[in-house]
Amino acid sequence: MFLVAPGANVDLASFSFQVPMFGSSAKDQAAASSCPPPLTVQDAQRITRFKEGAGRDPRDVVFEAAMVSAGTACTMGRNKLEVDVVMRIAVNAGPSVAGGVTRVPFFVRVLDASGNVVQGIDELADYKISPTSPRGMTDETVAVTLPFSELRELGGYRIAVGLKPSQQELDYNRRASVR
């Protein structure tokens, strides 16, 4: 095992194994091993928003949004794990997009070992898309705290993430996935 002092110049390309750095404490290792990966809710990976009215053909699309990826980063505190949940969301303007801000709703839910929601956070990602600037992508970060008495309790937590479609948008997603 090699230890490298902070600020030391090392050509890491010449090593074919992992080089631990000073500062990697047992607390940091516990946080990394206890950090729950996010679970993306299947029906909440995309939203197709249509303009108001009865039309539902491609000309009526205001925007389409998709959750591209999600991840977590954790920091161990005294009897708590601080979790930053990061979701990458992409949005594309449709033919019926109007000027102004497009708001894409998304959520984070923390579930306990019994599957009960113990924390729920709803947020909005804002994009300025238009016919001349039709695409946007952001990394949205939401902080949650997982309390524990014993480290093993952290294994019971699950973090669910997704976009938050309306019932009409959810029905559209389900019909589109059957095709």
KEDRENLO-65407 format. One line per field, with one value per residue (C-alpha): chain; x negated, z, y negated. Coordinates in steps of 0.25 Angstrom, whole numbers. Example, Ala and Ser with C-alpha at 12.3 -4.5 7.8 and 13.67 -1.06 7.14 Angstrom:
2
c <- [A	A]
X <- [-49	-55]
Z <- [31	29]
Y <- [18	4]
This chain:
179
c <- [A	A	A	A	A	A	A	A	A	A	A	A	A	A	A	A	A	A	A	A	A	A	A	A	A	A	A	A	A	A	A	A	A	A	A	A	A	A	A	A	A	A	A	A	A	A	A	A	A	A	A	A	A	A	A	A	A	A	A	A	A	A	A	A	A	A	A	A	A	A	A	A	A	A	A	A	A	A	A	A	A	A	A	A	A	A	A	A	A	A	A	A	A	A	A	A	A	A	A	A	A	A	A	A	A	A	A	A	A	A	A	A	A	A	A	A	A	A	A	A	A	A	A	A	A	A	A	A	A	A	A	A	A	A	A	A	A	A	A	A	A	A	A	A	A	A	A	A	A	A	A	A	A	A	A	A	A	A	A	A	A	A	A	A	A	A	A	A	A	A	A	A	A	A	A	A	A	A	A]
X <- [0	-5	-1	-3	-5	5	-1	-11	-14	-11	-9	3	3	-9	-1	8	14	22	14	20	18	16	30	38	43	51	63	61	60	73	80	76	80	94	98	111	111	124	135	142	157	160	172	165	154	160	171	177	185	196	202	215	227	231	220	209	202	187	190	197	184	179	167	161	153	145	137	123	116	117	106	103	91	91	84	85	89	91	103	107	103	104	108	107	116	112	122	118	130	131	142	145	155	167	174	184	173	176	165	163	159	162	163	161	166	157	157	148	154	147	153	150	147	162	165	171	168	160	156	163	157	164	156	156	145	146	142	142	145	151	152	138	132	139	130	126	120	117	112	122	117	126	120	126	122	123	123	117	114	105	98	105	118	114	116	131	132	136	136	146	145	152	159	173	183	198	208	211	196	194	205	198	185	191	199	186	178	188	186]
Z <- [0	-4	4	-4	4	0	-11	-15	-30	-34	-48	-46	-60	-57	-46	-49	-35	-26	-18	-5	-1	13	18	14	28	34	34	19	16	24	17	3	7	13	2	-4	-19	-25	-31	-43	-43	-56	-60	-55	-65	-75	-77	-90	-88	-98	-100	-94	-102	-108	-118	-115	-128	-129	-133	-120	-111	-103	-97	-95	-82	-78	-66	-72	-59	-44	-34	-19	-11	4	16	30	42	56	55	42	27	19	4	-8	-19	-32	-44	-59	-66	-81	-88	-102	-108	-116	-128	-118	-108	-104	-99	-84	-74	-75	-62	-60	-47	-41	-27	-17	-7	4	8	21	22	23	10	17	11	22	14	2	-6	-19	-27	-41	-51	-59	-74	-84	-96	-109	-124	-126	-113	-112	-103	-88	-78	-63	-51	-40	-26	-14	0	9	23	28	43	50	63	58	44	40	40	27	19	21	14	-1	-9	-20	-31	-43	-51	-47	-58	-57	-57	-72	-75	-67	-76	-88	-84	-81	-94	-102	-95	-100	-115]
Y <- [0	-14	-26	-40	-53	-64	-73	-62	-61	-46	-41	-33	-27	-19	-12	0	0	-9	-19	-23	-38	-43	-49	-36	-34	-22	-32	-35	-20	-17	-29	-23	-9	-13	-23	-17	-18	-25	-16	-22	-20	-14	-22	-35	-35	-44	-55	-59	-72	-76	-90	-92	-86	-73	-71	-60	-59	-63	-77	-79	-76	-87	-80	-66	-64	-51	-47	-44	-39	-40	-38	-40	-46	-44	-50	-43	-52	-48	-38	-43	-41	-54	-50	-59	-53	-58	-56	-60	-65	-68	-75	-77	-88	-83	-90	-97	-103	-117	-127	-128	-118	-103	-96	-82	-75	-65	-57	-50	-40	-34	-20	-13	2	5	-3	-15	-29	-36	-48	-54	-66	-72	-82	-89	-90	-103	-104	-115	-107	-113	-109	-116	-110	-96	-88	-89	-80	-82	-75	-76	-74	-71	-69	-58	-53	-39	-38	-25	-19	-8	-8	5	-3	-11	2	1	-13	-14	-27	-27	-38	-42	-53	-56	-55	-59	-47	-51	-51	-37	-31	-36	-30	-17	-16	-20	-9	1	-2]
